[in-house]
Amino acid sequence: MAEQYTPIIPQTITVHLGPPDSPAPNVQVPFIDYIKNVASSEIYPTWPENAIRANIYAITSFALNRIYTGWYRNRGYNFDITNSPDYDQAFIYQRDIFNNISNITDELFNDYIVREGSIFPLAAGYCSGSTVVCNGLSQWGTVTDAKNGLTPYQILQKYYGNNINIVKNAPVQNIKEAYPGIPLKLGSSRNEVKLIQEELNRISKNYPAISRIPNPNGVFDTATETSVKDFQKVFGLTPDGIVGKKTWYKIASIYTGVKQLGNLNSEGIKINELEPVFPFILKEGMSGNEVRIIQNYLATLAFFNPEYYMINPDGVFGPQTKDAVMIFQSKNNLTPDGIVGRDTWNALSDAYIKLIESLPDTYYGVKLYPGYVLSSGETSENVKELQRYLNFISNYYPEIPSLTPDGIFGTQTYNAVIAFQKKFGIPANGVVGPVTWSKIIEVYYDLQDVL
């Protein structure tokens, strides 16, 4: 799946000019040109317009399904689709395009078929219907259907069932590689973690040896680590509990299989299954906890490096935050647009972690945010430090329960974190990210001054 979970129309598609394992070259072509080429290769311009339209819907949906399931890329290939009709669709490189097919494609190329309740492009299988008969759409059959007065939608319903919809005017933009660019592991906190959690929970229905994740909330906790290790053991991967590139694509491949996303009778994907828990991008005018996170990173980097721009982590993405982001981007070979997308977020996180690793364990008597989210089930010295700070704070705020600093993030620590977050107006999720950690340190400092 791409960074934006709900399907968009890619600007380009990579086509292998032969069967999957053949030594044929790959070509990257604009997606709209690909649809025009396939339609011109598979159907006739003299067919009734409603038949042509029905076929273009099917062609587009099938191609998008190949892209979004990672049908080939999840298997280690470096292309999205082949030009072999035995496997995919007929694509004749650099062929002439029929004018009327081109014009209709211009109108329809960013529309695709879905099952009701699903957001995923239907694997709209089809065949000629004359030389080859299949379970999907009959291309020659659509000619008869159109001549009998059926609309394109009615034609599609005839072959794919009444429970289909057509998504209209989907946005067109570049699609980044699905893999987030950095390994996901204990303490990671991002939308890709939520995606992995949902996929593992669905896979566990077919593979009971893989433990379910009780709270798929985008935080890579110990339950997620255990589930990843289980998955890796079942499928012969190194059971390190880290979702690197190999594990990421293996999970995606198995998920596609158990959901049958590449099949006509797929159960599909509902919008709530892929609902993000964090914004995909942060930019000027936004506010909230995620803005505070990047502001904390930027402020810490600026404190130790005068080349960066110091800002106040107030949770509001204003002009100063945009300037600080742009300065960071320009010094880290990123497009200086002041927008925090996946690449900038990764770079900020990496820069912060490298800084922390270069410093002493404590700075001015306190430990800086360790660079990853602390959550239930973890056992570490960082948890022990967290407990020590909270225990001290509890002496002044009786609503925050006292703790025994044992380094185990159990129920007592969870309750203390929740109480602290509620007291100081932080979203009460029981996990400790940079915003909660920084506020704990701030309160701890202030109370030290009281003594």
C-alpha positions in Angstrom: 0.0 0.0 0.0 1.1 3.5 -0.7 1.7 6.3 1.8 -1.8 7.5 1.2 -3.8 4.4 2.0 -7.0 5.1 0.0 -6.1 4.4 -3.7 -5.0 7.3 -5.9 -4.1 7.2 -9.6 -0.4 6.8 -10.1 1.3 9.1 -12.6 3.3 6.2 -14.0 3.3 2.4 -14.2 6.2 0.1 -14.8 5.5 -2.7 -17.4 7.6 -5.8 -17.9 7.6 -6.5 -21.6 7.2 -10.3 -21.3 6.1 -13.0 -18.9 7.2 -12.4 -15.2 10.4 -14.5 -15.2 11.5 -13.6 -18.8 14.7 -11.5 -19.3 12.6 -8.8 -21.0 13.1 -5.1 -20.3 10.9 -2.9 -18.2 9.4 0.4 -19.4 7.9 3.1 -17.3 5.0 4.9 -19.0 2.4 7.4 -17.9 -0.6 5.5 -16.4 -3.1 7.2 -18.7 -1.0 6.2 -21.8 -0.8 2.6 -20.4 -4.6 2.4 -20.3 -4.9 3.8 -23.8 -2.4 1.3 -25.1 -4.1 -1.7 -23.4 -7.6 -0.6 -24.6 -6.3 -0.1 -28.1 -4.6 -3.6 -28.0 -7.5 -5.5 -26.6 -10.7 -4.0 -28.0 -11.9 -2.4 -31.2 -12.6 1.3 -31.8 -15.7 0.3 -33.8 -17.4 -1.2 -30.8 -20.4 0.7 -29.3 -19.2 3.5 -26.9 -20.9 1.9 -23.9 -18.9 -1.3 -24.5 -15.7 0.6 -24.8 -16.4 2.5 -21.6 -17.2 -0.7 -19.6 -13.9 -2.2 -20.8 -11.9 0.8 -19.9 -13.3 0.7 -16.3 -12.3 -3.0 -16.1 -8.8 -2.4 -17.6 -8.1 0.5 -15.2 -9.4 -1.4 -12.1 -7.3 -4.5 -12.9 -4.2 -2.4 -13.4 -4.7 -0.5 -10.2 -5.3 -3.7 -8.3 -1.9 -5.0 -9.5 -0.3 -1.9 -8.3 -2.0 -1.7 -4.9 -1.7 -5.3 -4.0 2.0 -5.1 -4.9 1.3 -8.3 -6.9 4.7 -8.4 -8.4 6.8 -6.1 -6.2 5.8 -8.1 -3.0 7.4 -11.1 -4.8 10.7 -9.3 -5.4 10.1 -8.1 -9.0 10.9 -4.6 -9.9 7.8 -3.9 -12.0 4.0 -3.4 -11.5 2.6 -5.5 -14.3 3.5 -7.6 -17.3 2.4 -7.1 -20.9 1.6 -10.8 -21.2 -2.2 -11.5 -21.6 -1.6 -14.9 -20.0 -0.9 -13.1 -16.7 -2.1 -9.6 -17.0 -3.1 -7.3 -19.9 -2.0 -6.9 -23.5 0.3 -3.9 -23.9 2.2 -3.3 -27.1 5.0 -0.9 -26.6 4.9 2.3 -28.7 1.8 1.1 -30.7 -0.6 3.6 -32.3 -3.6 4.6 -30.2 -7.2 4.8 -31.6 -8.5 8.4 -31.4 -11.9 7.6 -29.9 -10.4 5.2 -27.3 -7.9 7.9 -26.4 -10.7 10.5 -25.9 -12.8 8.1 -23.7 -9.7 7.2 -21.7 -9.0 10.8 -21.0 -12.3 11.0 -19.4 -12.3 7.7 -17.5 -8.7 6.8 -16.6 -9.1 8.0 -13.0 -12.3 6.1 -12.3 -12.2 2.5 -11.0 -14.5 -0.3 -9.8 -14.9 -1.3 -6.1 -17.1 -3.6 -4.1 -19.7 -1.9 -2.0 -18.1 -1.1 1.4 -14.6 -1.5 0.0 -12.1 1.2 -1.1 -9.8 -1.2 -2.9 -9.7 -1.4 -6.8 -11.5 -4.6 -7.9 -9.4 -7.3 -9.5 -11.7 -6.9 -12.5 -10.7 -10.0 -14.5 -11.9 -10.3 -18.1 -11.2 -12.3 -21.2 -12.2 -12.1 -24.9 -15.4 -14.1 -24.4 -14.9 -15.7 -27.8 -11.6 -17.6 -27.9 -11.4 -17.6 -24.1 -14.2 -17.8 -21.6 -13.6 -16.8 -18.0 -15.4 -15.9 -14.7 -15.2 -12.2 -15.3 -16.1 -9.7 -18.0 -16.6 -11.0 -21.6 -15.1 -8.3 -23.9 -17.1 -9.5 -26.9 -20.1 -10.0 -24.7 -20.0 -6.2 -23.8 -20.7 -5.5 -27.5 -23.9 -7.4 -27.5 -24.8 -5.9 -24.1 -24.3 -2.4 -25.4 -26.3 -3.1 -28.5 -29.1 -4.3 -26.3 -29.1 -0.9 -24.5 -27.2 -1.6 -21.4 -25.3 1.3 -19.8 -21.6 0.8 -18.9 -22.5 0.4 -15.2 -25.2 -2.2 -16.1 -22.7 -4.1 -18.2 -20.3 -4.1 -15.3 -23.0 -5.3 -12.9 -23.8 -8.1 -15.2 -20.3 -9.6 -14.9 -19.1 -8.4 -11.5 -22.4 -8.4 -9.6 -24.8 -5.8 -8.3 -22.7 -4.9 -5.3 -20.2 -2.7 -7.1 -19.6 1.0 -7.2 -17.4 3.2 -9.4 -15.1 5.7 -7.8 -15.0 8.8 -9.8 -12.2 11.4 -10.4 -9.6 9.9 -8.0 -6.6 12.2 -7.6 -3.5 11.7 -9.7 -0.1 11.9 -8.0 3.2 10.2 -7.5 3.1 7.0 -5.3 6.0 6.4 -3.0 7.2 3.0 -2.3 5.0 1.3 0.4 7.9 0.5 2.7 8.3 3.5 5.0 12.1 3.9 4.4 13.2 2.9 7.8 12.7 -0.3 9.8 9.8 -0.4 12.2 10.6 -1.7 15.7 9.7 -1.5 19.3 8.9 2.2 20.1 8.1 3.2 16.5 5.0 5.3 16.2 3.5 6.1 12.8 0.7 5.2 10.4 2.8 2.4 8.8 2.8 0.7 12.2 -1.0 0.8 12.3 -1.1 -0.7 8.8 1.2 -3.5 9.8 -0.8 -4.2 13.0 -4.1 -4.4 11.0 -2.5 -6.7 8.4 -1.0 -9.0 11.1 -4.3 -9.3 12.9 -6.0 -10.3 9.6 -3.3 -12.8 8.8 -3.6 -14.3 12.3 -7.1 -15.5 11.4 -5.6 -17.8 8.8 -2.4 -18.5 10.8 -3.4 -18.9 14.5 0.3 -19.3 15.5 0.6 -15.6 15.0 -0.6 -13.7 18.1 -3.2 -10.9 17.7 -2.4 -7.3 18.6 -5.0 -6.1 21.1 -4.7 -2.4 20.4 -3.6 -1.6 16.8 -3.1 2.1 17.5 0.1 2.9 15.4 2.5 2.4 18.4 4.9 -0.5 18.0 4.5 -2.1 21.5 5.6 -5.4 22.9 2.4 -7.1 21.6 3.3 -5.9 18.1 6.9 -7.1 18.5 5.6 -10.5 19.6 3.2 -10.8 16.6 6.0 -9.8 14.2 8.3 -12.5 15.7 5.5 -15.0 15.3 5.0 -14.1 11.7 8.7 -14.3 11.0 8.9 -17.7 12.5 6.0 -19.0 10.6 7.4 -17.7 7.2 11.0 -18.6 7.7 12.4 -15.1 8.4 14.9 -14.1 11.1 12.6 -13.7 14.2 14.1 -10.3 15.4 10.7 -8.6 15.8 11.8 -5.8 13.4 9.8 -5.0 10.3 12.6 -4.3 7.8 12.0 -4.2 4.0 12.0 -8.0 3.6 9.5 -8.6 6.5 7.4 -5.6 5.3 6.8 -7.0 1.8 6.3 -10.6 3.1 3.5 -9.3 5.4 2.0 -7.4 2.5 2.2 -10.5 0.2 0.6 -12.8 2.8 -2.1 -10.2 3.6 -2.9 -9.9 -0.1 -3.3 -13.7 -0.3 -5.5 -14.2 2.8 -7.7 -11.2 1.7 -7.7 -12.5 -1.9 -7.2 -8.9 -3.0 -5.9 -10.0 -6.4 -9.0 -12.1 -7.0 -12.4 -11.2 -8.4 -14.2 -12.4 -5.3 -11.9 -10.5 -2.8 -13.3 -9.5 0.5 -11.9 -6.1 -0.2 -10.6 -3.5 2.2 -12.9 -1.2 4.2 -12.0 2.4 5.0 -11.9 1.8 8.7 -9.2 -0.9 8.2 -6.8 1.7 6.8 -7.9 4.8 8.7 -4.7 6.7 9.7 -4.0 7.6 13.3 -1.6 10.4 12.5 -1.6 13.0 9.8 0.2 12.0 6.6 1.8 15.4 6.3 2.2 18.4 8.6 2.3 21.9 7.2 1.6 25.5 8.1 -1.8 26.1 9.6 -2.0 22.7 11.3 -1.9 22.2 15.1 -1.9 19.4 17.6 0.3 16.7 19.2 2.1 15.7 16.1 3.1 19.3 15.4 4.5 19.4 19.0 6.5 16.3 18.2 8.4 17.8 15.3 8.8 21.1 17.2 10.4 19.2 20.1 12.8 17.5 17.6 13.6 20.8 16.0 14.1 22.7 19.3 16.4 20.0 20.6 18.5 20.0 17.5 18.7 23.8 17.6 19.8 23.8 21.2 22.9 21.7 20.4 23.4 23.1 16.9 23.2 26.8 16.2 22.8 26.2 12.4 19.2 25.2 13.2 16.4 27.6 14.1 15.1 27.5 17.7 11.3 27.4 18.1 8.8 27.1 21.0 7.0 23.8 20.9 3.5 25.3 21.2 1.7 22.8 18.9 0.9 25.4 16.3 2.5 25.1 12.9 3.1 28.7 12.2 5.6 30.7 10.1 8.5 30.1 12.6 8.0 26.4 12.5 7.8 26.4 8.7 11.1 28.4 8.7 12.7 25.9 11.1 11.6 23.0 8.9 12.9 24.6 5.7 16.3 25.2 7.3 16.4 21.6 8.4 15.4 20.4 5.0 18.0 22.6 3.2 20.8 21.2 5.4 19.7 17.6 4.9 19.3 17.4 1.1 15.5 17.6 1.2 13.2 19.8 -0.8 12.9 23.0 1.3 9.2 23.4 1.1 8.4 23.6 4.9 6.2 20.6 4.7 6.8 17.5 6.9 6.1 14.4 4.9 7.5 11.0 5.3 11.0 11.8 4.1 11.4 14.9 6.3 9.9 13.0 9.3 12.3 10.2 8.9 15.2 12.6 8.6 14.2 14.5 11.7 13.8 11.3 13.7 17.2 10.0 12.5 18.9 13.4 13.3 17.4 13.4 16.7 18.4 9.8 17.5 22.0 10.4 16.3 22.2 13.5 18.5 20.9 11.6 21.6 23.4 8.8 21.0 26.3 11.3 20.9 25.4 12.9 24.3 25.9 11.6 27.9 23.2 9.5 29.4 21.9 12.5 31.3 22.1 16.2 30.5 21.7 18.7 33.3 20.6 15.9 35.6 17.8 14.6 33.3 17.6 12.2 30.5 16.6 13.5 27.1 13.8 11.8 25.2 15.3 8.5 24.1 14.0 8.7 20.5 11.3 6.1 20.6 7.9 5.7 22.2 7.7 4.0 25.6 4.6 1.8 26.1 3.1 -1.0 28.1 5.2 -4.2 28.3 8.6 -2.6 27.9 11.4 -3.2 30.3 14.4 -0.8 30.1 16.5 1.8 31.9 14.5 4.5 30.0 11.3 3.2 31.7 13.1 3.3 35.0 14.1 6.9 34.5 10.5 7.7 33.5 9.2 6.1 36.7 11.7 8.1 38.8 10.5 11.4 37.3 6.9 10.5 37.7 7.4 9.3 41.2 9.0 12.6 42.2 6.2 14.6 40.5 3.6 12.5 42.4 4.8 14.0 45.6 3.3 17.3 44.5 0.3 16.1 42.5 -1.6 13.5 44.5 -3.8 12.6 41.4 -0.6 11.0 39.9 0.0 7.7 41.6 3.4 6.9 43.1 5.6 4.3 41.5 8.4 1.8 42.3 11.2 2.5 39.7 11.7 -1.0 38.6 12.1 -0.4 34.8 8.9 -2.4 34.0 6.2 -0.5 32.1 3.2 -2.2 33.7 -0.2 -1.2 34.8 1.0 1.2 37.5 3.2 3.0 35.1 0.5 3.1 32.5 -2.0 4.6 35.1 0.6 7.2 36.2 1.2 8.2 32.6 -2.5 8.5 31.9 -3.0 10.6 35.1 0.0 12.9 34.1 -1.3 13.4 30.6 -4.8 14.3 31.8 -3.4 16.7 34.4 -1.3 18.6 31.8 -3.6 18.5 28.8 -1.9 15.9 26.7 -3.9 13.3 24.8 -4.3 10.5 27.4 -3.1 7.4 25.5 -0.8 5.9 28.1 2.2 6.0 25.9 5.2 8.3 26.3 6.4 10.0 23.2 8.4 13.2 22.9 5.6 15.5 23.9 4.8 13.6 27.1 8.4 13.0 27.9 9.3 16.7 27.5 6.4 17.8 29.6 7.4 15.4 32.4 11.0 16.8 32.3 9.7 20.4 32.3 7.4 19.7 35.4 10.3 17.8 37.1 12.6 20.8 36.5 10.1 23.3 37.8 9.5 21.2 41.0 13.2 20.9 41.5 13.3 24.7 41.7 10.6 24.7 44.4 13.0 22.8 46.7 
